[in-house]
Amino acid sequence: MLKCKDVVAKADALVDGTSLTMRERIALRMHLLMCHHCRRYVHQLRVLVNTLPRETDRLDDAQTRDILEKLDTSRVP
């Protein structure tokens, strides 16, 4: 049985539909059936992934670079 931290680590691949074996996908789905916290996390990640491309299309290159620089400097070491 997967732990929540395992689901978080593989959530990107689940949402993108890439680089997961059948066994990993089944294990993730089983965990999501039982854990409402992880279901909520994956749902929010899907919403974010679907929303970002629409929002970033509205930005010019300078704005995009500025946002990326701010994200890089805000990371905790």
PDB file with SEQRES, HELIX, SHEET and CRYST1 records, atoms N, CA, C and O in Angstrom:
SEQRES   1 A   77  MET LEU LYS CYS LYS ASP VAL VAL ALA LYS ALA ASP ALA          
SEQRES   2 A   77  LEU VAL ASP GLY THR SER LEU THR MET ARG GLU ARG ILE          
SEQRES   3 A   77  ALA LEU ARG MET HIS LEU LEU MET CYS HIS HIS CYS ARG          
SEQRES   4 A   77  ARG TYR VAL HIS GLN LEU ARG VAL LEU VAL ASN THR LEU          
SEQRES   5 A   77  PRO ARG GLU THR ASP ARG LEU ASP ASP ALA GLN THR ARG          
SEQRES   6 A   77  ASP ILE LEU GLU LYS LEU ASP THR SER ARG VAL PRO              
HELIX    1 AA1 CYS A    4  ASP A   16  1                                  13    
HELIX    2 AA2 MET A   22  MET A   34  1                                  13    
HELIX    3 AA3 HIS A   36  THR A   56  1                                  21    
HELIX    4 AA4 ASP A   61  SER A   74  1                                  14    
CRYST1    1.000    1.000    1.000  90.00  90.00  90.00 P 1           1          
ATOM      1  N   MET A   1       0.843  -1.187   0.000  1.00  0.00           N  
ATOM      2  CA  MET A   1       0.000   0.000   0.000  1.00  0.00           C  
ATOM      3  C   MET A   1       0.886   1.247   0.000  1.00  0.00           C  
ATOM      4  O   MET A   1       1.833   1.354   0.779  1.00  0.00           O  
ATOM      5  N   LEU A   2       0.563   2.171  -0.876  1.00  0.00           N  
ATOM      6  CA  LEU A   2       1.324   3.413  -0.949  1.00  0.00           C  
ATOM      7  C   LEU A   2       0.999   4.319   0.225  1.00  0.00           C  
ATOM      8  O   LEU A   2      -0.093   4.268   0.790  1.00  0.00           O  
ATOM      9  N   LYS A   3       1.958   5.139   0.575  1.00  0.00           N  
ATOM     10  CA  LYS A   3       1.740   6.175   1.582  1.00  0.00           C  
ATOM     11  C   LYS A   3       1.436   7.474   0.855  1.00  0.00           C  
ATOM     12  O   LYS A   3       1.691   7.601  -0.343  1.00  0.00           O  
ATOM     13  N   CYS A   4       0.893   8.432   1.580  1.00  0.00           N  
ATOM     14  CA  CYS A   4       0.537   9.722   0.984  1.00  0.00           C  
ATOM     15  C   CYS A   4       1.741  10.392   0.334  1.00  0.00           C  
ATOM     16  O   CYS A   4       1.613  10.995  -0.731  1.00  0.00           O  
ATOM     17  N   LYS A   5       2.900  10.294   0.960  1.00  0.00           N  
ATOM     18  CA  LYS A   5       4.085  10.935   0.378  1.00  0.00           C  
ATOM     19  C   LYS A   5       4.458  10.295  -0.952  1.00  0.00           C  
ATOM     20  O   LYS A   5       5.010  10.968  -1.821  1.00  0.00           O  
ATOM     21  N   ASP A   6       4.168   9.008  -1.129  1.00  0.00           N  
ATOM     22  CA  ASP A   6       4.418   8.340  -2.410  1.00  0.00           C  
ATOM     23  C   ASP A   6       3.482   8.879  -3.492  1.00  0.00           C  
ATOM     24  O   ASP A   6       3.884   9.069  -4.640  1.00  0.00           O  
ATOM     25  N   VAL A   7       2.236   9.121  -3.106  1.00  0.00           N  
ATOM     26  CA  VAL A   7       1.258   9.664  -4.051  1.00  0.00           C  
ATOM     27  C   VAL A   7       1.676  11.064  -4.483  1.00  0.00           C  
ATOM     28  O   VAL A   7       1.612  11.398  -5.666  1.00  0.00           O  
ATOM     29  N   VAL A   8       2.099  11.877  -3.532  1.00  0.00           N  
ATOM     30  CA  VAL A   8       2.535  13.241  -3.857  1.00  0.00           C  
ATOM     31  C   VAL A   8       3.723  13.191  -4.817  1.00  0.00           C  
ATOM     32  O   VAL A   8       3.795  13.983  -5.756  1.00  0.00           O  
ATOM     33  N   ALA A   9       4.646  12.271  -4.586  1.00  0.00           N  
ATOM     34  CA  ALA A   9       5.833  12.164  -5.438  1.00  0.00           C  
ATOM     35  C   ALA A   9       5.482  11.749  -6.864  1.00  0.00           C  
ATOM     36  O   ALA A   9       6.187  12.115  -7.804  1.00  0.00           O  
ATOM     37  N   LYS A  10       4.401  10.990  -7.033  1.00  0.00           N  
ATOM     38  CA  LYS A  10       4.044  10.487  -8.360  1.00  0.00           C  
ATOM     39  C   LYS A  10       2.821  11.174  -8.955  1.00  0.00           C  
ATOM     40  O   LYS A  10       2.364  10.799 -10.035  1.00  0.00           O  
ATOM     41  N   ALA A  11       2.293  12.170  -8.267  1.00  0.00           N  
ATOM     42  CA  ALA A  11       1.061  12.822  -8.725  1.00  0.00           C  
ATOM     43  C   ALA A  11       1.232  13.505 -10.074  1.00  0.00           C  
ATOM     44  O   ALA A  11       0.318  13.473 -10.898  1.00  0.00           O  
ATOM     45  N   ASP A  12       2.383  14.122 -10.314  1.00  0.00           N  
ATOM     46  CA  ASP A  12       2.617  14.783 -11.607  1.00  0.00           C  
ATOM     47  C   ASP A  12       2.501  13.788 -12.754  1.00  0.00           C  
ATOM     48  O   ASP A  12       1.850  14.061 -13.763  1.00  0.00           O  
ATOM     49  N   ALA A  13       3.128  12.653 -12.593  1.00  0.00           N  
ATOM     50  CA  ALA A  13       3.082  11.634 -13.642  1.00  0.00           C  
ATOM     51  C   ALA A  13       1.664  11.105 -13.825  1.00  0.00           C  
ATOM     52  O   ALA A  13       1.254  10.805 -14.946  1.00  0.00           O  
ATOM     53  N   LEU A  14       0.925  10.989 -12.748  1.00  0.00           N  
ATOM     54  CA  LEU A  14      -0.459  10.531 -12.835  1.00  0.00           C  
ATOM     55  C   LEU A  14      -1.310  11.534 -13.605  1.00  0.00           C  
ATOM     56  O   LEU A  14      -2.093  11.149 -14.473  1.00  0.00           O  
ATOM     57  N   VAL A  15      -1.161  12.802 -13.294  1.00  0.00           N  
ATOM     58  CA  VAL A  15      -1.948  13.844 -13.953  1.00  0.00           C  
ATOM     59  C   VAL A  15      -1.557  13.960 -15.425  1.00  0.00           C  
ATOM     60  O   VAL A  15      -2.419  14.130 -16.287  1.00  0.00           O  
ATOM     61  N   ASP A  16      -0.257  13.868 -15.713  1.00  0.00           N  
ATOM     62  CA  ASP A  16       0.215  13.958 -17.098  1.00  0.00           C  
ATOM     63  C   ASP A  16      -0.068  12.688 -17.890  1.00  0.00           C  
ATOM     64  O   ASP A  16      -0.096  12.707 -19.121  1.00  0.00           O  
ATOM     65  N   GLY A  17      -0.277  11.590 -17.177  1.00  0.00           N  
ATOM     66  CA  GLY A  17      -0.514  10.315 -17.844  1.00  0.00           C  
ATOM     67  C   GLY A  17       0.745   9.709 -18.443  1.00  0.00           C  
ATOM     68  O   GLY A  17       0.679   8.960 -19.418  1.00  0.00           O  
ATOM     69  N   THR A  18       1.888  10.034 -17.859  1.00  0.00           N  
ATOM     70  CA  THR A  18       3.151   9.551 -18.421  1.00  0.00           C  
ATOM     71  C   THR A  18       3.991   8.837 -17.374  1.00  0.00           C  
ATOM     72  O   THR A  18       3.804   9.014 -16.170  1.00  0.00           O  
ATOM     73  N   SER A  19       4.900   8.045 -17.854  1.00  0.00           N  
ATOM     74  CA  SER A  19       5.975   7.412 -17.085  1.00  0.00           C  
ATOM     75  C   SER A  19       5.545   6.667 -15.823  1.00  0.00           C  
ATOM     76  O   SER A  19       6.273   6.653 -14.831  1.00  0.00           O  
ATOM     77  N   LEU A  20       4.379   6.056 -15.858  1.00  0.00           N  
ATOM     78  CA  LEU A  20       3.970   5.188 -14.757  1.00  0.00           C  
ATOM     79  C   LEU A  20       3.689   3.800 -15.319  1.00  0.00           C  
ATOM     80  O   LEU A  20       3.079   3.656 -16.378  1.00  0.00           O  
ATOM     81  N   THR A  21       4.138   2.796 -14.601  1.00  0.00           N  
ATOM     82  CA  THR A  21       3.809   1.435 -15.007  1.00  0.00           C  
ATOM     83  C   THR A  21       2.356   1.152 -14.640  1.00  0.00           C  
ATOM     84  O   THR A  21       1.744   1.887 -13.865  1.00  0.00           O  
ATOM     85  N   MET A  22       1.823   0.094 -15.197  1.00  0.00           N  
ATOM     86  CA  MET A  22       0.450  -0.304 -14.882  1.00  0.00           C  
ATOM     87  C   MET A  22       0.311  -0.561 -13.382  1.00  0.00           C  
ATOM     88  O   MET A  22      -0.688  -0.180 -12.772  1.00  0.00           O  
ATOM     89  N   ARG A  23       1.307  -1.203 -12.795  1.00  0.00           N  
ATOM     90  CA  ARG A  23       1.283  -1.500 -11.364  1.00  0.00           C  
ATOM     91  C   ARG A  23       1.242  -0.208 -10.540  1.00  0.00           C  
ATOM     92  O   ARG A  23       0.500  -0.120  -9.562  1.00  0.00           O  
ATOM     93  N   GLU A  24       2.045   0.803 -10.938  1.00  0.00           N  
ATOM     94  CA  GLU A  24       2.061   2.081 -10.223  1.00  0.00           C  
ATOM     95  C   GLU A  24       0.714   2.795 -10.344  1.00  0.00           C  
ATOM     96  O   GLU A  24       0.205   3.345  -9.366  1.00  0.00           O  
ATOM     97  N   ARG A  25       0.142   2.783 -11.550  1.00  0.00           N  
ATOM     98  CA  ARG A  25      -1.163   3.432 -11.738  1.00  0.00           C  
ATOM     99  C   ARG A  25      -2.241   2.777 -10.883  1.00  0.00           C  
ATOM    100  O   ARG A  25      -3.064   3.462 -10.277  1.00  0.00           O  
ATOM    101  N   ILE A  26      -2.232   1.464 -10.839  1.00  0.00           N  
ATOM    102  CA  ILE A  26      -3.221   0.745 -10.029  1.00  0.00           C  
ATOM    103  C   ILE A  26      -3.024   1.060  -8.552  1.00  0.00           C  
ATOM    104  O   ILE A  26      -3.996   1.306  -7.838  1.00  0.00           O  
ATOM    105  N   ALA A  27      -1.777   1.055  -8.084  1.00  0.00           N  
ATOM    106  CA  ALA A  27      -1.497   1.360  -6.677  1.00  0.00           C  
ATOM    107  C   ALA A  27      -1.944   2.777  -6.328  1.00  0.00           C  
ATOM    108  O   ALA A  27      -2.518   3.008  -5.264  1.00  0.00           O  
ATOM    109  N   LEU A  28      -1.679   3.723  -7.226  1.00  0.00           N  
ATOM    110  CA  LEU A  28      -2.116   5.105  -6.988  1.00  0.00           C  
ATOM    111  C   LEU A  28      -3.633   5.196  -6.937  1.00  0.00           C  
ATOM    112  O   LEU A  28      -4.190   5.841  -6.050  1.00  0.00           O  
ATOM    113  N   ARG A  29      -4.296   4.556  -7.881  1.00  0.00           N  
ATOM    114  CA  ARG A  29      -5.769   4.589  -7.903  1.00  0.00           C  
ATOM    115  C   ARG A  29      -6.361   3.962  -6.641  1.00  0.00           C  
ATOM    116  O   ARG A  29      -7.336   4.472  -6.090  1.00  0.00           O  
ATOM    117  N   MET A  30      -5.778   2.870  -6.190  1.00  0.00           N  
ATOM    118  CA  MET A  30      -6.267   2.221  -4.966  1.00  0.00           C  
ATOM    119  C   MET A  30      -6.116   3.158  -3.773  1.00  0.00           C  
ATOM    120  O   MET A  30      -7.022   3.272  -2.948  1.00  0.00           O  
ATOM    121  N   HIS A  31      -4.976   3.824  -3.684  1.00  0.00           N  
ATOM    122  CA  HIS A  31      -4.758   4.758  -2.583  1.00  0.00           C  
ATOM    123  C   HIS A  31      -5.770   5.896  -2.659  1.00  0.00           C  
ATOM    124  O   HIS A  31      -6.337   6.297  -1.642  1.00  0.00           O  
ATOM    125  N   LEU A  32      -5.996   6.418  -3.866  1.00  0.00           N  
ATOM    126  CA  LEU A  32      -6.934   7.530  -4.028  1.00  0.00           C  
ATOM    127  C   LEU A  32      -8.364   7.132  -3.663  1.00  0.00           C  
ATOM    128  O   LEU A  32      -9.143   7.967  -3.202  1.00  0.00           O  
ATOM    129  N   LEU A  33      -8.707   5.871  -3.866  1.00  0.00           N  
ATOM    130  CA  LEU A  33     -10.040   5.409  -3.472  1.00  0.00           C  
ATOM    131  C   LEU A  33     -10.243   5.500  -1.961  1.00  0.00           C  
ATOM    132  O   LEU A  33     -11.359   5.714  -1.488  1.00  0.00           O  
ATOM    133  N   MET A  34      -9.162   5.336  -1.213  1.00  0.00           N  
ATOM    134  CA  MET A  34      -9.272   5.299   0.243  1.00  0.00           C  
ATOM    135  C   MET A  34      -8.878   6.590   0.949  1.00  0.00           C  
ATOM    136  O   MET A  34      -9.207   6.768   2.122  1.00  0.00           O  
ATOM    137  N   CYS A  35      -8.185   7.492   0.267  1.00  0.00           N  
ATOM    138  CA  CYS A  35      -7.639   8.673   0.941  1.00  0.00           C  
ATOM    139  C   CYS A  35      -8.199   9.954   0.328  1.00  0.00           C  
ATOM    140  O   CYS A  35      -7.813  10.344  -0.774  1.00  0.00           O  
ATOM    141  N   HIS A  36      -9.099  10.597   1.042  1.00  0.00           N  
ATOM    142  CA  HIS A  36      -9.716  11.812   0.491  1.00  0.00           C  
ATOM    143  C   HIS A  36      -8.729  12.976   0.442  1.00  0.00           C  
ATOM    144  O   HIS A  36      -8.899  13.885  -0.371  1.00  0.00           O  
ATOM    145  N   HIS A  37      -7.713  12.969   1.286  1.00  0.00           N  
ATOM    146  CA  HIS A  37      -6.709  14.039   1.256  1.00  0.00           C  
ATOM    147  C   HIS A  37      -5.922  13.992  -0.061  1.00  0.00           C  
ATOM    148  O   HIS A  37      -5.717  15.018  -0.710  1.00  0.00           O  
ATOM    149  N   CYS A  38      -5.496  12.815  -0.434  1.00  0.00           N  
ATOM    150  CA  CYS A  38      -4.747  12.673  -1.683  1.00  0.00           C  
ATOM    151  C   CYS A  38      -5.648  12.894  -2.894  1.00  0.00           C  
ATOM    152  O   CYS A  38      -5.206  13.450  -3.900  1.00  0.00           O  
ATOM    153  N   ARG A  39      -6.908  12.465  -2.807  1.00  0.00           N  
ATOM    154  CA  ARG A  39      -7.852  12.749  -3.898  1.00  0.00           C  
ATOM    155  C   ARG A  39      -7.966  14.241  -4.110  1.00  0.00           C  
ATOM    156  O   ARG A  39      -7.942  14.719  -5.244  1.00  0.00           O  
ATOM    157  N   ARG A  40      -8.091  14.982  -3.013  1.00  0.00           N  
ATOM    158  CA  ARG A  40      -8.192  16.441  -3.102  1.00  0.00           C  
ATOM    159  C   ARG A  40      -6.911  17.026  -3.691  1.00  0.00           C  
ATOM    160  O   ARG A  40      -6.971  17.924  -4.531  1.00  0.00           O  
ATOM    161  N   TYR A  41      -5.756  16.527  -3.260  1.00  0.00           N  
ATOM    162  CA  TYR A  41      -4.475  17.019  -3.771  1.00  0.00           C  
ATOM    163  C   TYR A  41      -4.376  16.802  -5.281  1.00  0.00           C  
ATOM    164  O   TYR A  41      -4.012  17.719  -6.017  1.00  0.00           O  
ATOM    165  N   VAL A  42      -4.697  15.598  -5.740  1.00  0.00           N  
ATOM    166  CA  VAL A  42      -4.609  15.290  -7.172  1.00  0.00           C  
ATOM    167  C   VAL A  42      -5.622  16.121  -7.953  1.00  0.00           C  
ATOM    168  O   VAL A  42      -5.323  16.591  -9.051  1.00  0.00           O  
ATOM    169  N   HIS A  43      -6.807  16.304  -7.401  1.00  0.00           N  
ATOM    170  CA  HIS A  43      -7.813  17.150  -8.062  1.00  0.00           C  
ATOM    171  C   HIS A  43      -7.301  18.581  -8.210  1.00  0.00           C  
ATOM    172  O   HIS A  43      -7.417  19.177  -9.281  1.00  0.00           O  
ATOM    173  N   GLN A  44      -6.740  19.125  -7.146  1.00  0.00           N  
ATOM    174  CA  GLN A  44      -6.218  20.492  -7.199  1.00  0.00           C  
ATOM    175  C   GLN A  44      -5.054  20.597  -8.185  1.00  0.00           C  
ATOM    176  O   GLN A  44      -4.917  21.605  -8.879  1.00  0.00           O  
ATOM    177  N   LEU A  45      -4.229  19.576  -8.247  1.00  0.00           N  
ATOM    178  CA  LEU A  45      -3.121  19.567  -9.200  1.00  0.00           C  
ATOM    179  C   LEU A  45      -3.651  19.559 -10.635  1.00  0.00           C  
ATOM    180  O   LEU A  45      -3.131  20.266 -11.498  1.00  0.00           O  
ATOM    181  N   ARG A  46      -4.690  18.754 -10.884  1.00  0.00           N  
ATOM    182  CA  ARG A  46      -5.292  18.725 -12.229  1.00  0.00           C  
ATOM    183  C   ARG A  46      -5.863  20.089 -12.606  1.00  0.00           C  
ATOM    184  O   ARG A  46      -5.682  20.552 -13.732  1.00  0.00           O  
ATOM    185  N   VAL A  47      -6.550  20.728 -11.667  1.00  0.00           N  
ATOM    186  CA  VAL A  47      -7.102  22.060 -11.929  1.00  0.00           C  
ATOM    187  C   VAL A  47      -5.976  23.034 -12.251  1.00  0.00           C  
ATOM    188  O   VAL A  47      -6.078  23.814 -13.198  1.00  0.00           O  
ATOM    189  N   LEU A  48      -4.916  22.989 -11.476  1.00  0.00           N  
ATOM    190  CA  LEU A  48      -3.775  23.878 -11.700  1.00  0.00           C  
ATOM    191  C   LEU A  48      -3.139  23.639 -13.068  1.00  0.00           C  
ATOM    192  O   LEU A  48      -2.854  24.587 -13.800  1.00  0.00           O  
ATOM    193  N   VAL A  49      -2.921  22.382 -13.407  1.00  0.00           N  
ATOM    194  CA  VAL A  49      -2.300  22.036 -14.689  1.00  0.00           C  
ATOM    195  C   VAL A  49      -3.176  22.493 -15.852  1.00  0.00           C  
ATOM    196  O   VAL A  49      -2.663  22.948 -16.874  1.00  0.00           O  
ATOM    197  N   ASN A  50      -4.483  22.376 -15.702  1.00  0.00           N  
ATOM    198  CA  ASN A  50      -5.388  22.786 -16.778  1.00  0.00           C  
ATOM    199  C   ASN A  50      -5.543  24.294 -16.869  1.00  0.00           C  
ATOM    200  O   ASN A  50      -5.839  24.813 -17.945  1.00  0.00           O  
ATOM    201  N   THR A  51      -5.350  25.007 -15.774  1.00  0.00           N  
ATOM    202  CA  THR A  51      -5.536  26.458 -15.744  1.00  0.00           C  
ATOM    203  C   THR A  51      -4.286  27.210 -16.184  1.00  0.00           C  
ATOM    204  O   THR A  51      -4.390  28.220 -16.880  1.00  0.00           O  
ATOM    205  N   LEU A  52      -3.120  26.738 -15.795  1.00  0.00           N  
ATOM    206  CA  LEU A  52      -1.878  27.468 -16.076  1.00  0.00           C  
ATOM    207  C   LEU A  52      -1.639  27.784 -17.551  1.00  0.00           C  
ATOM    208  O   LEU A  52      -1.269  28.916 -17.862  1.00  0.00           O  
ATOM    209  N   PRO A  53      -1.828  26.850 -18.463  1.00  0.00           N  
ATOM    210  CA  PRO A  53      -1.559  27.208 -19.862  1.00  0.00           C  
ATOM    211  C   PRO A  53      -2.412  28.377 -20.355  1.00  0.00           C  
ATOM    212  O   PRO A  53      -1.927  29.212 -21.119  1.00  0.00           O  
ATOM    213  N   ARG A  54      -3.654  28.447 -19.937  1.00  0.00           N  
ATOM    214  CA  ARG A  54      -4.520  29.555 -20.357  1.00  0.00           C  
ATOM    215  C   ARG A  54      -4.013  30.866 -19.796  1.00  0.00           C  
ATOM    216  O   ARG A  54      -4.034  31.886 -20.485  1.00  0.00           O  
ATOM    217  N   GLU A  55      -3.557  30.853 -18.554  1.00  0.00           N  
ATOM    218  CA  GLU A  55      -3.091  32.083 -17.920  1.00  0.00           C  
ATOM    219  C   GLU A  55      -1.738  32.525 -18.470  1.00  0.00           C  
ATOM    220  O   GLU A  55      -1.508  33.719 -18.662  1.00  0.00           O  
ATOM    221  N   THR A  56      -0.848  31.576 -18.723  1.00  0.00           N  
ATOM    222  CA  THR A  56       0.474  31.958 -19.212  1.00  0.00           C  
ATOM    223  C   THR A  56       0.431  32.451 -20.651  1.00  0.00           C  
ATOM    224  O   THR A  56       1.326  33.184 -21.070  1.00  0.00           O  
ATOM    225  N   ASP A  57      -0.581  32.069 -21.416  1.00  0.00           N  
ATOM    226  CA  ASP A  57      -0.720  32.584 -22.781  1.00  0.00           C  
ATOM    227  C   ASP A  57      -0.935  34.088 -22.776  1.00  0.00           C  
ATOM    228  O   ASP A  57      -0.629  34.759 -23.762  1.00  0.00           O  
ATOM    229  N   ARG A  58      -1.447  34.620 -21.699  1.00  0.00           N  
ATOM    230  CA  ARG A  58      -1.732  36.050 -21.596  1.00  0.00           C  
ATOM    231  C   ARG A  58      -0.496  36.875 -21.239  1.00  0.00           C  
ATOM    232  O   ARG A  58      -0.521  38.102 -21.341  1.00  0.00           O  
ATOM    233  N   LEU A  59       0.576  36.218 -20.824  1.00  0.00           N  
ATOM    234  CA  LEU A  59       1.776  36.929 -20.383  1.00  0.00           C  
ATOM    235  C   LEU A  59       2.774  37.070 -21.527  1.00  0.00           C  
ATOM    236  O   LEU A  59       2.880  36.199 -22.390  1.00  0.00           O  
ATOM    237  N   ASP A  60       3.500  38.178 -21.515  1.00  0.00           N  
ATOM    238  CA  ASP A  60       4.601  38.292 -22.475  1.00  0.00           C  
ATOM    239  C   ASP A  60       5.845  37.642 -21.868  1.00  0.00           C  
ATOM    240  O   ASP A  60       5.829  37.238 -20.705  1.00  0.00           O  
ATOM    241  N   ASP A  61       6.903  37.542 -22.638  1.00  0.00           N  
ATOM    242  CA  ASP A  61       8.117  36.843 -22.193  1.00  0.00           C  
ATOM    243  C   ASP A  61       8.750  37.471 -20.957  1.00  0.00           C  
ATOM    244  O   ASP A  61       9.242  36.755 -20.086  1.00  0.00           O  
ATOM    245  N   ALA A  62       8.745  38.790 -20.869  1.00  0.00           N  
ATOM    246  CA  ALA A  62       9.347  39.473 -19.713  1.00  0.00           C  
ATOM    247  C   ALA A  62       8.582  39.146 -18.436  1.00  0.00           C  
ATOM    248  O   ALA A  62       9.189  38.917 -17.390  1.00  0.00           O  
ATOM    249  N   GLN A  63       7.263  39.125 -18.516  1.00  0.00           N  
ATOM    250  CA  GLN A  63       6.455  38.793 -17.339  1.00  0.00           C  
ATOM    251  C   GLN A  63       6.701  37.348 -16.916  1.00  0.00           C  
ATOM    252  O   GLN A  63       6.814  37.057 -15.725  1.00  0.00           O  
ATOM    253  N   THR A  64       6.782  36.459 -17.875  1.00  0.00           N  
ATOM    254  CA  THR A  64       7.030  35.052 -17.570  1.00  0.00           C  
ATOM    255  C   THR A  64       8.386  34.873 -16.891  1.00  0.00           C  
ATOM    256  O   THR A  64       8.483  34.157 -15.894  1.00  0.00           O  
ATOM    257  N   ARG A  65       9.440  35.515 -17.419  1.00  0.00           N  
ATOM    258  CA  ARG A  65      10.771  35.434 -16.798  1.00  0.00           C  
ATOM    259  C   ARG A  65      10.750  35.982 -15.377  1.00  0.00           C  
ATOM    260  O   ARG A  65      11.367  35.411 -14.478  1.00  0.00           O  
ATOM    261  N   ASP A  66      10.040  37.090 -15.177  1.00  0.00           N  
ATOM    262  CA  ASP A  66       9.951  37.704 -13.852  1.00  0.00           C  
ATOM    263  C   ASP A  66       9.308  36.746 -12.852  1.00  0.00           C  
ATOM    264  O   ASP A  66       9.786  36.602 -11.727  1.00  0.00           O  
ATOM    265  N   ILE A  67       8.243  36.103 -13.257  1.00  0.00           N  
ATOM    266  CA  ILE A  67       7.552  35.149 -12.376  1.00  0.00           C  
ATOM    267  C   ILE A  67       8.468  33.968 -12.061  1.00  0.00           C  
ATOM    268  O   ILE A  67       8.564  33.549 -10.908  1.00  0.00           O  
ATOM    269  N   LEU A  68       9.135  33.434 -13.072  1.00  0.00           N  
ATOM    270  CA  LEU A  68      10.030  32.296 -12.848  1.00  0.00           C  
ATOM    271  C   LEU A  68      11.189  32.656 -11.927  1.00  0.00           C  
ATOM    272  O   LEU A  68      11.586  31.849 -11.086  1.00  0.00           O  
ATOM    273  N   GLU A  69      11.733  33.858 -12.079  1.00  0.00           N  
ATOM    274  CA  GLU A  69      12.812  34.303 -11.187  1.00  0.00           C  
ATOM    275  C   GLU A  69      12.320  34.414  -9.747  1.00  0.00           C  
ATOM    276  O   GLU A  69      13.025  34.026  -8.815  1.00  0.00           O  
ATOM    277  N   LYS A  70      11.123  34.937  -9.569  1.00  0.00           N  
ATOM    278  CA  LYS A  70      10.567  35.056  -8.214  1.00  0.00           C  
ATOM    279  C   LYS A  70      10.339  33.685  -7.598  1.00  0.00           C  
ATOM    280  O   LYS A  70      10.587  33.490  -6.408  1.00  0.00           O  
ATOM    281  N   LEU A  71       9.870  32.738  -8.395  1.00  0.00           N  
ATOM    282  CA  LEU A  71       9.677  31.382  -7.886  1.00  0.00           C  
ATOM    283  C   LEU A  71      11.011  30.758  -7.492  1.00  0.00           C  
ATOM    284  O   LEU A  71      11.104  30.099  -6.456  1.00  0.00           O  
ATOM    285  N   ASP A  72      12.033  30.956  -8.300  1.00  0.00           N  
ATOM    286  CA  ASP A  72      13.357  30.404  -7.985  1.00  0.00           C  
ATOM    287  C   ASP A  72      13.919  30.982  -6.696  1.00  0.00           C  
ATOM    288  O   ASP A  72      14.510  30.252  -5.900  1.00  0.00           O  
ATOM    289  N   THR A  73      13.744  32.278  -6.479  1.00  0.00           N  
ATOM    290  CA  THR A  73      14.302  32.907  -5.276  1.00  0.00           C  
ATOM    291  C   THR A  73      13.481  32.603  -4.032  1.00  0.00           C  
ATOM    292  O   THR A  73      13.976  32.748  -2.914  1.00  0.00           O  
ATOM    293  N   SER A  74      12.233  32.183  -4.211  1.00  0.00           N  
ATOM    294  CA  SER A  74      11.384  31.921  -3.047  1.00  0.00           C  
ATOM    295  C   SER A  74      11.498  30.490  -2.544  1.00  0.00           C  
ATOM    296  O   SER A  74      10.921  30.156  -1.510  1.00  0.00           O  
ATOM    297  N   ARG A  75      12.228  29.642  -3.252  1.00  0.00           N  
ATOM    298  CA  ARG A  75      12.372  28.244  -2.838  1.00  0.00           C  
ATOM    299  C   ARG A  75      13.173  28.148  -1.558  1.00  0.00           C  
ATOM    300  O   ARG A  75      14.150  28.866  -1.346  1.00  0.00           O  
ATOM    301  N   VAL A  76      12.729  27.241  -0.720  1.00  0.00           N  
ATOM    302  CA  VAL A  76      13.436  26.989   0.537  1.00  0.00           C  
ATOM    303  C   VAL A  76      14.584  26.032   0.244  1.00  0.00           C  
ATOM    304  O   VAL A  76      14.364  24.993  -0.379  1.00  0.00           O  
ATOM    305  N   PRO A  77      15.801  26.351   0.675  1.00  0.00           N  
ATOM    306  CA  PRO A  77      16.957  25.476   0.384  1.00  0.00           C  
ATOM    307  C   PRO A  77      16.871  24.147   1.092  1.00  0.00           C  
ATOM    308  O   PRO A  77      17.763  23.311   0.946  1.00  0.00           O  
TER     309      PRO A  77                                                      
END                                                                             
